[in-house]
Amino acid sequence: MSKYDALGPFLKSQRNDRVPMSFAEVERVTGRKLPPSAAKHRPWWSNNPNNSVMTRVWLDAGFESEQVDMAGRKLVFRRVRKPVDSPGRKSGDGREGKYHPLLGALKGLMRIAPGADLTKPADPDWGED
C-alpha cells in the first residue's frame, strides 16, 4: 500500500481522458506533500514503472503523465487504457494477468499461405552437418 494510493481512484473516476492537475492538487488528492525531487527533477514524473511508488499508482489507474511543466508546477495525466483493478489481476477486458501494450501490435501484418506447414523447418538441411 502506497501513501499516494488515493490518486488512483481519483484518476479512475475522471470522465475525461486528459486530467490537468497542479502539483498542489496532486498533494490535496493524495493528502501528502510531494517530495522535493518532484518539483526539481522532471524524471520524477516519468512513466517508468520503477520510478516511484506514485508512478505505479497512476499507471495502474490507466494513465500516463505528460506535459510536465516544472516552472508552472503542473502536468496532465492522460488515459492510455482501461484501469487495472488490483495487482496481478484481471485487465479491463476481463482477461487474467497484465498484458504488454504492444501485444497484438503486429496483428494482420503477416499472412500464412494456405497449406503451409508451420512445424516443418524452413531449411530442409537444418541440423545436418
C-alpha positions in Angstrom: 0.0 0.0 0.0 1.4 3.4 -1.1 1.0 6.7 0.7 -0.2 8.0 -2.7 -2.9 5.4 -3.4 -5.7 8.0 -3.2 -4.5 9.3 -6.6 -5.6 6.0 -8.3 -9.3 6.1 -7.5 -9.4 9.8 -8.2 -8.0 9.3 -11.7 -10.2 6.3 -12.4 -13.3 8.4 -11.5 -12.5 11.1 -14.1 -14.7 11.2 -17.2 -12.2 12.9 -19.4 -9.2 11.2 -20.9 -7.0 14.2 -20.0 -6.8 15.3 -16.4 -4.7 18.5 -15.9 -3.5 19.0 -12.3 -1.2 21.3 -10.5 1.3 19.8 -8.1 -0.8 21.3 -5.2 -3.9 19.5 -6.5 -2.0 16.2 -6.5 -1.0 16.9 -2.9 -4.6 17.6 -2.0 -5.9 14.4 -3.6 -3.2 12.2 -2.0 -3.2 14.0 1.3 0.6 14.0 1.2 3.3 16.5 0.3 5.2 15.6 -2.8 8.9 15.1 -2.2 11.3 18.0 -3.1 12.6 16.0 -6.1 9.1 16.2 -7.7 9.5 19.9 -8.1 13.2 19.8 -9.1 13.6 16.8 -11.4 11.4 16.1 -14.5 12.3 12.4 -14.4 10.3 12.1 -11.2 7.2 12.4 -13.4 8.3 9.9 -16.0 6.2 6.9 -16.8 8.9 4.3 -15.8 7.0 1.9 -13.5 10.2 1.5 -11.4 10.5 5.3 -10.9 8.5 5.8 -7.7 5.5 4.3 -5.8 3.3 7.2 -7.1 4.2 6.4 -10.7 2.9 2.9 -10.2 -0.4 4.3 -8.9 -1.1 6.4 -12.0 0.0 3.7 -14.3 -2.2 1.1 -12.6 -5.1 3.6 -12.9 -4.6 3.6 -16.7 -2.9 6.9 -17.0 0.4 8.4 -18.1 1.9 11.7 -17.2 2.6 14.2 -19.9 3.1 18.0 -20.4 5.0 18.3 -17.2 5.6 22.0 -16.5 8.2 22.2 -13.8 8.2 26.0 -13.6 4.4 26.2 -13.5 4.2 23.2 -11.2 1.5 21.4 -13.2 1.1 18.4 -15.5 -1.5 16.4 -17.4 -2.5 12.8 -16.8 -3.7 11.1 -20.0 -5.8 8.0 -20.0 -4.0 5.3 -22.0 -6.0 2.2 -21.3 -8.7 0.8 -19.0 -7.6 0.8 -15.4 -6.3 -2.4 -13.8 -8.5 -3.2 -10.8 -5.8 -4.7 -8.5 -2.2 -6.0 -8.8 -1.8 -9.3 -10.7 -5.4 -9.4 -11.7 -7.9 -9.2 -14.5 -7.3 -6.4 -17.0 -10.0 -4.1 -18.2 -11.1 -6.6 -20.8 -11.6 -9.4 -18.3 -8.6 -11.5 -19.3 -6.4 -12.8 -16.5 -3.0 -11.1 -16.0 -1.4 -8.0 -17.2 -0.6 -7.6 -20.9 2.2 -5.6 -22.5 0.7 -2.7 -24.5 2.4 -4.0 -27.7 0.5 -7.3 -27.5 -1.2 -7.7 -30.8 0.5 -4.7 -32.4 1.5 -6.7 -35.5 -1.8 -8.5 -35.9 -2.8 -8.7 -39.5 0.6 -7.8 -40.9 1.7 -11.4 -41.7 -0.1 -13.9 -43.9 0.5 -17.6 -44.0 -0.1 -19.4 -47.3 -2.9 -22.0 -47.2 -1.4 -25.5 -46.8 1.9 -24.2 -45.2 3.3 -26.5 -42.5 4.5 -24.2 -39.7 6.1 -27.1 -37.9 8.4 -28.0 -40.8 11.8 -26.3 -40.8 12.2 -23.6 -43.4 15.7 -25.0 -44.3 15.4 -28.8 -45.1 19.1 -29.2 -44.4 18.9 -27.6 -41.0 20.6 -29.7 -38.3 22.7 -31.7 -40.7 26.5 -31.3 -40.7 
